[in-house]
Amino acid sequence: MTTPDDHSLLRRAIALAAEARESGNPPFGSLLAGPDGTVLAEERNTTLTDRDITAHPELKLARWAARELDPDTAAGTTMYTSCQPCGMCASVIQWAGLRRVVFALSDEQLLDIRPAPVRSPVLQDGPALLDEVRAVVEGYYP
């Protein structure tokens, strides 16, 4: 359930999306707020101006949080974003240990506005060389 405070912060994420669009990038914006609602960081999509297909605002904020926040602080944050995070961003958000995401536009709603681009599937072969890679990985994780 979202609250009026959530809506206020979500409106800021939408404004960041408008700023991204005005600068020639796809219209996506996000911010990260602490438990008390204080904005900790803001980002806009810069995939075109940075010529970086990973420059999604959600990914940039999750990377910032993983680098700048201790795990307990990260777990107490909420990300507000103009659109539901894509699979890439959702994974990074989870790895960063962020607690909650509030979004304005769902993936399904976005596809009603803009159909998904057609891309060829990526072929993956494996697993292979299990014994060799196991020797490198085993013992790293507690």
C-alpha positions as CSV (number, residue, x, y, z in Angstrom):
1,M,0.0,0.0,0.0
2,T,1.3,3.4,-0.9
3,T,0.9,6.5,1.3
4,P,0.6,10.2,0.5
5,D,4.3,10.5,1.4
6,D,5.1,7.8,-1.1
7,H,3.1,9.7,-3.7
8,S,5.0,12.9,-3.1
9,L,8.4,11.1,-3.6
10,L,7.0,9.3,-6.6
11,R,6.0,12.6,-8.1
12,R,9.7,13.6,-7.8
13,A,10.7,10.5,-9.7
14,I,8.3,11.4,-12.4
15,A,9.8,14.9,-12.6
16,L,13.2,13.3,-12.9
17,A,11.8,11.2,-15.8
18,A,10.7,14.4,-17.5
19,E,14.2,15.9,-17.0
20,A,15.7,12.8,-18.6
21,R,13.4,13.2,-21.6
22,E,14.2,16.9,-21.9
23,S,17.9,16.0,-22.1
24,G,17.3,13.6,-25.0
25,N,17.2,10.4,-23.0
26,P,14.4,7.8,-22.4
27,P,11.9,9.2,-19.8
28,F,12.8,7.4,-16.7
29,G,13.8,8.8,-13.3
30,S,14.4,7.4,-9.8
31,L,15.3,8.4,-6.3
32,L,16.4,6.6,-3.2
33,A,14.9,7.7,0.2
34,G,15.9,6.8,3.7
35,P,13.4,5.4,6.3
36,D,12.4,9.0,7.3
37,G,11.7,9.9,3.7
38,T,14.9,12.0,3.2
39,V,16.1,11.8,-0.4
40,L,19.5,10.3,-0.4
41,A,20.2,10.3,-4.1
42,E,18.5,10.9,-7.4
43,E,19.2,9.7,-11.0
44,R,17.9,10.1,-14.5
45,N,18.1,7.7,-17.4
46,T,21.3,8.7,-19.5
47,T,21.5,5.7,-21.8
48,L,21.7,7.9,-24.9
49,T,23.8,10.8,-23.7
50,D,26.2,8.5,-22.0
51,R,26.1,6.0,-24.8
52,D,25.7,3.3,-22.1
53,I,22.9,0.8,-22.4
54,T,23.1,0.1,-18.6
55,A,22.7,3.8,-17.5
56,H,19.2,3.2,-16.1
57,P,18.5,5.3,-13.1
58,E,17.5,2.3,-10.9
59,L,20.8,0.6,-11.7
60,K,22.8,3.7,-11.0
61,L,21.1,4.2,-7.6
62,A,21.5,0.6,-6.6
63,R,25.2,0.7,-7.4
64,W,25.5,4.0,-5.4
65,A,23.7,2.4,-2.5
66,A,25.9,-0.7,-2.5
67,R,29.0,1.5,-2.6
68,E,28.0,4.3,-0.2
69,L,25.6,2.8,2.3
70,D,26.2,0.1,5.0
71,P,23.9,-2.9,4.6
72,D,21.5,-1.9,7.5
73,T,21.0,1.6,6.0
74,A,20.5,0.1,2.5
75,A,17.9,-2.3,3.9
76,G,16.0,0.7,5.3
77,T,15.7,2.6,2.0
78,T,12.9,2.8,-0.5
79,M,13.5,3.4,-4.2
80,Y,10.9,5.5,-6.0
81,T,10.9,5.1,-9.8
82,S,8.8,6.3,-12.7
83,C,8.6,2.9,-14.2
84,Q,8.8,-0.7,-12.8
85,P,12.5,-1.8,-12.8
86,C,13.5,-4.0,-15.7
87,G,15.0,-7.4,-15.0
88,M,18.6,-6.1,-15.0
89,C,17.8,-3.3,-12.5
90,A,15.6,-5.5,-10.3
91,S,18.5,-8.0,-9.9
92,V,21.0,-5.2,-9.0
93,I,18.5,-3.7,-6.5
94,Q,18.2,-7.0,-4.8
95,W,22.0,-7.5,-4.7
96,A,22.3,-4.0,-3.2
97,G,20.1,-5.1,-0.4
98,L,17.5,-2.4,-0.9
99,R,14.2,-3.0,1.0
100,R,11.4,-1.6,-1.2
101,V,10.6,-0.2,-4.6
102,V,7.6,2.0,-5.4
103,F,6.9,2.6,-9.1
104,A,4.4,4.6,-11.1
105,L,4.1,2.7,-14.4
106,S,4.1,-1.1,-14.5
107,D,5.9,-3.1,-17.2
108,E,2.6,-4.1,-18.7
109,Q,1.4,-0.4,-18.8
110,L,4.6,0.6,-20.4
111,L,4.1,-2.0,-23.1
112,D,0.7,-0.5,-23.9
113,I,2.5,2.8,-24.5
114,R,5.6,1.5,-26.2
115,P,5.8,-2.1,-27.6
116,A,8.9,-4.1,-26.5
117,P,11.7,-3.9,-29.0
118,V,12.3,-7.1,-31.0
119,R,15.6,-8.7,-30.3
120,S,17.1,-12.0,-31.2
121,P,17.4,-14.4,-28.2
122,V,20.9,-14.9,-26.8
123,L,22.1,-18.4,-27.2
124,Q,23.7,-19.9,-24.1
125,D,25.7,-23.1,-24.0
126,G,26.8,-24.7,-20.7
127,P,27.6,-25.8,-18.1
128,A,31.0,-26.8,-19.3
129,L,34.4,-27.4,-17.6
130,L,32.8,-27.9,-14.2
131,D,35.8,-29.3,-12.4
132,E,38.0,-26.4,-13.6
133,V,35.7,-23.7,-12.6
134,R,34.7,-25.4,-9.3
135,A,38.4,-25.2,-8.3
136,V,38.4,-21.5,-8.7
137,V,35.0,-20.8,-7.0
138,E,34.9,-23.4,-4.2
139,G,35.9,-21.9,-0.8
140,Y,35.2,-18.3,-1.8
141,Y,31.8,-18.2,-0.2
142,P,31.4,-18.8,3.5
